[in-house]
Amino acid sequence: MKRKLRYDRIALVVLLGVGLIIALYLGIKALLPDKPNPGGDPSPTATVTSSTLPEDFRMTLMDYQVYQNPDLDFDFAVARVRFEDEKALEFDLSRFETDQGVKLSEVESYVKQLEDKSVYLGKSNVVYEIVSKERTGMFSLLIPFKKNSTSIKVTDTVSKQEFTLDLTTNIHDTTDLKYQTGGDIKGDNFDIYISDAYITDILNSGGEEYTYPSTIKVYTFKLNVNSIDNGNVSIVSAVFAPNGSEERFEALDGSYSSIKAGETSLIGKPLSPGSSGVLFFEIYNPEEEGITYEGKIYLQLSDRAEQIEISTRF
């Protein structure tokens, strides 16, 4: 009697044999290195998740100064930050926000209060947008905060990067941000150097020599326009106000020039990059008394409502 074949057992044996062969192949393959593809990258291609992708944008806090003024209802810091990107830098500051809810693009009211106190952030090269032809740049940012704060955190809401300032260190007085002669006056769209005072002897007005009494001295300030963006900007007026006095001395108009140096008054003249000129002030100062004046020059430009206050001494 013939034995009946059990096909189910044969199928089971075949499946076990195939499984054993596959397991043996995979085990040997795991022990041997992969052969490089001819002409291709010999390195295996890794699967990179979004969390491990390198960031193209970087911001790095370099340094900062904290400013306090009892006459203001806020304090502020000026932070110098380095930005790096894969392309030329160009973005506004609306993406940066403090943990006190202030966007760094919305600081106009703070700037206005500071300028009302003759505190000018141009002295620290503060900017209100990031623009550069380069992929890396250093920029100074205004960071207002509530009085008695001990720290402030700034977050970039796009890249999620952040930095924190310790507000108990690097404290300065806002007098450091007041303009003085012998330095640059900077605004959003201009940069003008104004010299310390010197005396001019002989003036010309309307093509004729201008004479004045010996008890008057003509104090002169030279201005060099380093840069200016807007066209048709001019100096409308310049007034010297001595400290502790009600007197006001207005600069001589644009028809005056010095005969010796050939320098011309800038009053009413259009300003352009590289241009220069002077401000003449007639001040009472007899030789025998040797009066020294300390005070402020109030400079009015045609493109802004506020006067620029500049401390001086002569």
ZAMARGU-4260 file (C-alpha; in steps of 0.2 Angstrom, whole numbers, plus 5000, padded with zeros to 4 digits):
<rodrens>
0) 5000/5000/5000 | 5008/5017/4995 | 5010/5031/5007 | 4999/5046/5004 | 5009/5062/5001
5) 5006/5076/5014 | 5007/5091/5003 | 5004/5103/5018 | 5020/5096/5026 | 5030/5098/5010
10) 5024/5116/5009 | 5029/5119/5027 | 5046/5112/5023 | 5048/5123/5008 | 5043/5139/5017
15) 5055/5135/5031 | 5069/5132/5019 | 5066/5149/5010 | 5065/5158/5026 | 5082/5151/5032
20) 5090/5155/5015 | 5083/5174/5017 | 5089/5175/5035 | 5106/5168/5030 | 5108/5181/5016
25) 5103/5196/5026 | 5115/5191/5040 | 5129/5189/5028 | 5125/5206/5020 | 5125/5215/5037
30) 5142/5208/5040 | 5150/5214/5023 | 5152/5233/5019 | 5142/5240/5004 | 5151/5242/4988
35) 5152/5260/4981 | 5142/5264/4966 | 5153/5267/4951 | 5155/5286/4948 | 5143/5290/4962
40) 5145/5296/4980 | 5154/5282/4990 | 5145/5289/5006 | 5128/5282/5011 | 5114/5295/5009
45) 5107/5299/5027 | 5089/5303/5030 | 5089/5320/5038 | 5074/5326/5047 | 5068/5344/5048
50) 5074/5345/5067 | 5092/5341/5061 | 5093/5353/5046 | 5106/5367/5049 | 5099/5384/5052
55) 5104/5397/5038 | 5100/5412/5049 | 5110/5416/5064 | 5109/5430/5077 | 5122/5433/5090
60) 5122/5445/5104 | 5139/5454/5104 | 5137/5467/5118 | 5125/5479/5125 | 5123/5495/5136
65) 5109/5498/5148 | 5102/5516/5150 | 5093/5524/5164 | 5085/5541/5166 | 5073/5546/5180
70) 5064/5558/5169 | 5058/5544/5158 | 5044/5532/5162 | 5054/5518/5154 | 5073/5512/5153
75) 5081/5505/5138 | 5096/5495/5131 | 5106/5497/5115 | 5111/5479/5110 | 5124/5476/5096
80) 5119/5460/5087 | 5127/5451/5073 | 5116/5443/5060 | 5121/5430/5047 | 5111/5423/5033
85) 5113/5413/5017 | 5108/5429/5007 | 5110/5447/5008 | 5102/5454/5024 | 5086/5463/5022
90) 5071/5462/5034 | 5062/5474/5046 | 5062/5471/5065 | 5043/5466/5067 | 5049/5448/5069
95) 5058/5452/5085 | 5048/5454/5101 | 5053/5456/5120 | 5045/5445/5133 | 5037/5462/5139
100) 5027/5462/5123 | 5037/5475/5113 | 5040/5473/5095 | 5057/5481/5090 | 5049/5488/5075
105) 5036/5498/5085 | 5047/5509/5095 | 5043/5526/5088 | 5035/5533/5104 | 5050/5528/5114
110) 5062/5537/5101 | 5051/5553/5102 | 5052/5553/5121 | 5071/5552/5120 | 5073/5565/5107
115) 5062/5577/5118 | 5075/5575/5131 | 5089/5578/5118 | 5094/5560/5119 | 5099/5554/5101
120) 5101/5535/5098 | 5111/5540/5082 | 5126/5542/5093 | 5125/5523/5096 | 5121/5519/5077
125) 5104/5512/5082 | 5094/5505/5066 | 5076/5501/5064 | 5078/5489/5049 | 5091/5477/5044
130) 5098/5481/5027 | 5115/5475/5020 | 5122/5470/5004 | 5132/5457/5014 | 5127/5441/5021
135) 5134/5445/5038 | 5132/5462/5048 | 5133/5470/5065 | 5118/5481/5070 | 5113/5491/5085
140) 5095/5489/5091 | 5084/5499/5103 | 5076/5488/5117 | 5064/5497/5128 | 5059/5489/5145
145) 5049/5493/5161 | 5058/5502/5175 | 5065/5490/5188 | 5067/5476/5176 | 5081/5464/5180
150) 5082/5455/5163 | 5074/5456/5146 | 5073/5442/5133 | 5072/5445/5114 | 5065/5432/5103
155) 5065/5430/5084 | 5048/5424/5080 | 5054/5417/5064 | 5069/5407/5068 | 5064/5405/5087
160) 5082/5410/5092 | 5083/5422/5107 | 5095/5431/5118 | 5093/5438/5136 | 5100/5454/5143
165) 5105/5455/5162 | 5099/5473/5166 | 5109/5474/5182 | 5125/5477/5173 | 5133/5488/5159
170) 5123/5503/5166 | 5126/5520/5158 | 5118/5537/5159 | 5108/5545/5145 | 5120/5560/5144
175) 5131/5549/5135 | 5119/5550/5120 | 5118/5569/5119 | 5126/5577/5105 | 5141/5588/5107
180) 5151/5599/5095 | 5167/5590/5089 | 5157/5575/5084 | 5144/5567/5072 | 5126/5571/5072
185) 5116/5556/5066 | 5098/5553/5061 | 5088/5541/5051 | 5094/5548/5035 | 5109/5560/5038
190) 5126/5560/5046 | 5134/5577/5048 | 5150/5581/5057 | 5150/5598/5067 | 5167/5605/5074
195) 5171/5613/5090 | 5170/5632/5089 | 5184/5643/5082 | 5185/5662/5079 | 5183/5670/5061
200) 5191/5687/5059 | 5184/5695/5042 | 5167/5691/5035 | 5160/5695/5018 | 5141/5698/5015
205) 5133/5702/4998 | 5150/5704/4990 | 5156/5717/5003 | 5166/5716/5019 | 5155/5715/5034
210) 5161/5725/5049 | 5156/5723/5067 | 5162/5731/5084 | 5177/5725/5093 | 5167/5718/5107
215) 5159/5705/5096 | 5167/5689/5091 | 5161/5678/5077 | 5162/5660/5083 | 5162/5648/5069
220) 5157/5629/5068 | 5162/5619/5052 | 5150/5606/5046 | 5154/5592/5034 | 5140/5581/5027
225) 5146/5563/5028 | 5129/5557/5021 | 5111/5562/5018 | 5097/5552/5009 | 5083/5565/5006
230) 5085/5578/4992 | 5082/5596/4995 | 5086/5595/5014 | 5093/5612/5021 | 5097/5620/5038
235) 5083/5632/5041 | 5090/5640/5056 | 5103/5638/5070 | 5102/5646/5087 | 5114/5647/5101
240) 5107/5647/5119 | 5120/5650/5133 | 5116/5640/5149 | 5108/5651/5162 | 5103/5665/5151
245) 5087/5670/5141 | 5098/5677/5127 | 5097/5668/5110 | 5110/5671/5096 | 5104/5666/5078
250) 5117/5661/5066 | 5121/5673/5051 | 5111/5669/5035 | 5118/5661/5020 | 5124/5677/5012
255) 5139/5677/5024 | 5156/5670/5021 | 5174/5671/5028 | 5186/5681/5017 | 5202/5672/5023
260) 5195/5654/5023 | 5182/5656/5009 | 5169/5646/5020 | 5151/5650/5017 | 5136/5649/5029
265) 5126/5634/5027 | 5109/5642/5032 | 5096/5639/5018 | 5108/5629/5007 | 5104/5612/5001
270) 5114/5598/5009 | 5122/5584/4999 | 5134/5571/5003 | 5152/5578/5004 | 5147/5596/5005
275) 5153/5607/5019 | 5150/5624/5026 | 5149/5634/5042 | 5138/5642/5055 | 5143/5660/5060
280) 5137/5666/5077 | 5140/5684/5083 | 5143/5684/5102 | 5147/5698/5114 | 5164/5695/5121
285) 5175/5709/5125 | 5194/5705/5125 | 5197/5711/5143 | 5183/5700/5150 | 5187/5684/5142
290) 5170/5677/5143 | 5168/5658/5141 | 5151/5652/5135 | 5143/5635/5138 | 5126/5631/5130
295) 5116/5623/5117 | 5115/5625/5098 | 5097/5621/5091 | 5098/5615/5073 | 5083/5615/5063
300) 5083/5604/5047 | 5069/5607/5034 | 5064/5589/5033 | 5060/5587/5052 | 5049/5596/5065
305) 5060/5593/5080 | 5076/5603/5083 | 5092/5595/5086 | 5100/5600/5102 | 5120/5600/5102
310) 5130/5605/5118 | 5145/5616/5115 | 5157/5627/5124 | 5167/5642/5118
</rodrens>
